[in-house]
Amino acid sequence: MSDQATENTKQQKGRTYPPGYGVVEPVANYRPWDIDGAFQDVYGIVREHTMVDVYRLWTLWFIGSQIPAGDVLEIGSWRGGSGTVIARSVARGADAAPRSVFLADTFAGVVKASARDSYYKGGEHANTSPELVQELLVRAGVPDVRLLAGVFPEDRGAEIADRRFALCHIDVDVYQSAKECFEWVWPRMVPGGVVVFDDYGFYGCEGVTAYANELAAGATGDGVGPGGRPTVVPSLSGQAIITRSAY
């Protein structure tokens, strides 16, 4: 298998982009992922099981080590790479409270693509299986992670509806799925909990970008539940990060 993190995230300098899109080249110099031995260990295990690049993986790793007490949910796990990084991170975090980690995926590809999405039509990224993800988790030393196979939230959300979450990673590629996943999890986030949209800054995932921008603009009405309008922080890694108010 090719290194997915390299092959699927190459800078496409020869591509013609629409307005608002193009190659992003930050000028920062600090590269903490290079000197974080624990991160490099897990990255070496997962790098061929993910389309998430090292910058986004390290951001999840860094966030995961700081979250408060509460469970962890990833929606859109594909072959388990980013979920494994998160599981290893929260297991070594500053908060020693016990928590459960759930990785949800259709294992049949992208669902709920619509006219809001320019690239995805449905069924992409189906080249995975629960067994493939479970094998990776065992190899990485986090075998107690629970897999939720099916469309989220309608197929499996009821099983964990009474949980409170400290971290949710949403990597579902399309507008409607991102919206429904966020609206389900946001009322269940603990104070200080963090939601990360993986796809915010990527050409082809404009639907996710649009939904996060709607959240930032307060254009989503009452659908996000209690807690007031979320504050959306875009990252040059391509992620959008939302932290639940601690007060």
Secondary structure, 3 states (H helix, E strand, C coil): CCCHHHHCCCCCCCCCCCCCCCCCCCCCCCCHHHHCHHHHHHHHHHHHHCCCCHHHHHHHHHHHCCCCCCEEEEECCCCCHHHHHHHHHHHCCCCCCCCCEEEEECCCCCCCCCCCCCCCCCCCCCCCCHHHHHHHHHHCCCCCCEEEECCCCCCCHHHHCCCCEEEEEECCCCHHHHHHHHHHHHHHEEEEEEEEECCCCCCCCHHHHHHHHHHHHCCCCCCCCCCCCCCEEECCCCCEEEECCCC
